[in-house]
Amino acid sequence: MTEDEDETYREFRDVVNMSPQQLDKWLNADDSKRVGQKASDGSESVGHRSGRRIIELLGTHKADLSDSDYAHMRQVVGYVHRHTKQRPSGDVSNTDWRYSLMNWGHDPVA
């Protein structure tokens, strides 16, 4: 494992603060399916698809992670960092902003 992979793994585990079970339950909720940028065919949003991949990554042993897995982990870390900087004012409990982050495995009110 390279130093970069080790750092990516640590950052990913820091930003993903939902358990696989919590994320799976969330991804089945209507609000989860409603938010986010939809694919060009109008199907599943990018974040929702990412959430399903995050569940897989959380269940994968560190030694079994591929280059593609690390690339997705970096994408998750980048998204969460960028999106949290856009936090709206006030109570965010029931906002699309929070719901989008939750699709990426991060609950900002947890």
Secondary structure by P-SEA (a helix, b strand, c coil): ccaaaaaaaaaaaaaccccaaaaaaaaacaaaaacccccccccccaaaaaaaaaaaaaacccccccaaaaaaaaaaaaaaaaaaaacccccccccaaaaaaaaacccccc
